[in-house]
Amino acid sequence: MAIVTFLLIGWILSWFKFNSLFIQAFKELFHKEISDASYYFVLFCIGFIGDFILFFKGTYEIILLDL
């Protein structure tokens, strides 16, 4: 569920050009060119890590049962 949440947040932030800000900051910090796909992939990875932590804490099952 966190994966979908982070991707949705990333999509909404892209309306306000946050993706351009993120891409420019990444370029200045790491001297690497990235695209919008990389922006969404980073958000996907953050969501995956969140889901992974929830799953191993045992709270992931509780959240799914509440739906």
Wavefront OBJ file of the C-alpha trace (Angstrom):
o trace
v 0.000 0.000 0.000
v 2.895 2.348 0.682
v 4.142 1.835 -2.876
v 0.877 3.110 -4.321
v 0.807 5.969 -1.821
v 4.312 7.171 -2.691
v 3.659 6.912 -6.430
v 0.433 8.885 -6.008
v 2.237 11.534 -3.957
v 4.955 11.712 -6.624
v 2.352 12.152 -9.338
v 0.625 14.959 -7.427
v 3.966 16.656 -6.715
v 4.801 16.494 -10.421
v 1.872 18.882 -11.037
v 3.913 21.457 -9.110
v 7.148 20.599 -10.991
v 8.725 18.816 -8.007
v 10.023 16.139 -10.358
v 12.078 18.777 -12.223
v 13.445 20.015 -8.908
v 14.346 16.471 -7.861
v 16.038 15.715 -11.194
v 18.042 18.961 -11.075
v 19.093 18.363 -7.452
v 20.177 14.806 -8.292
v 22.180 16.112 -11.233
v 23.951 18.721 -9.108
v 24.657 16.355 -6.218
v 25.767 13.252 -8.112
v 26.669 14.593 -11.602
v 24.358 12.027 -13.231
v 21.544 12.604 -15.711
v 18.229 10.983 -14.734
v 14.732 11.075 -16.203
v 11.170 11.134 -14.911
v 11.254 7.338 -14.883
v 14.089 7.468 -12.352
v 12.089 9.918 -10.239
v 9.169 7.493 -10.058
v 11.525 4.559 -9.506
v 13.022 6.287 -6.441
v 9.518 6.842 -5.044
v 8.657 3.209 -5.814
v 11.748 2.070 -3.885
v 10.861 4.246 -0.886
v 7.348 2.775 -0.882
v 8.725 -0.753 -1.227
v 11.019 -0.225 1.759
v 8.039 1.083 3.742
v 5.944 -1.957 2.834
v 8.871 -4.243 3.625
v 9.270 -2.719 7.106
v 5.527 -2.919 7.799
v 5.456 -6.542 6.678
v 8.250 -7.621 9.016
v 6.933 -5.603 11.942
v 3.674 -7.509 11.616
v 1.536 -4.409 11.192
v 1.048 -5.014 7.471
v -1.455 -7.794 8.132
v -3.490 -5.594 10.470
v -3.714 -2.843 7.877
v -4.900 -5.292 5.214
v -7.568 -6.737 7.523
v -8.963 -3.253 8.235
v -9.728 -2.709 4.560
l 1 2 3 4 5 6 7 8 9 10 11 12 13 14 15 16 17 18 19 20 21 22 23 24 25 26 27 28 29 30 31 32 33 34 35 36 37 38 39 40 41 42 43 44 45 46 47 48 49 50 51 52 53 54 55 56 57 58 59 60 61 62 63 64 65 66 67
